[in-house]
Amino acid sequence: MDNLNSRQTRIINPDRSGLNSFFLKVYSYMGMALLLTSLTTFVCVTMFPMQTLALTSNLVTTLILFAVLMGIVWVASRSAMQNPAKAFGLMMAYSIVMGLFFTSLVMFLQPKSIILAFITTAALFAGMALYGVTTKRDMSKLGTILFGAVFALIIGGLLNLFMGGTILYLGLSVIGVIVFAIITAYDMNNLKKMYVQVAGSAQAEQGVAVMGALNLYIDFINLFTYILRLFAFSSNNN
């Protein structure tokens, strides 16, 4: 009985050092993915710009790559708890494919715009992540609303491809920043609760850390994409 009470106390009130160590692992994995995306983009821009642009500009290949990304997320989420190493490998593969997409996004932008967009993204991401992990509010109720918002952004993005206009482009970019800023806080809030549930199980903690890192990586990438579009829009106007 004493062992059971001790176990329950550890799960309900995990020690701060354990929580900090968990989040350090999450951000380490996320950082590795971002670094791999950056390296992939750099290699493609400097060595294979036209080939990569042709690949990501073609509708069929773009849809195939998008399906690959969705498949990676699906498989990783299903295997993370049983095989964290496999999920981590899939996360690295995801970051490489994202590097291909970013090649066509940054190829024609000024380095200054890219750097400013990255700094802005990092600051906004850090602020929202901090709010998500420190707030006492339960953000789980926002899940359905945020899912609907992301779906609306996808539909809006498709419409922008065929009916592109300045107002639609700018509006989607602003809304995208707001939505993924909130999702960042939501994912951090949810990740903290998941850690509380699995604290004490090394494999479960590892699985949650990998999936948490993947979710936050996707949040960061989307934030950066929408903010980069705003900086590019401002730069073009100037």
Secondary structure, DSSP 8 states (H G I E B T S, - for coil): -HHHHHHHHHHHS--HHHHHHHHHHHHHHHHHHHHHHHHHHHHHHHH-HHHHHHHHHSHHHHHHHHHHHHHHHHHHHHHTTT-HHHHHHHHHHHHHHHHHHHHHHHTTS-HHHHHHHHHHHHHHHHHHHHHHHH--S-GGGGHHHHHHHHHHHHHHHHHHHHH--HHHHHHHHHHHHHHHHHHHHHHHHHHHHHHHHHTT-HHHHHHHHHHHHHHHHHHHHHHHHHHHHHHHHHHHH-
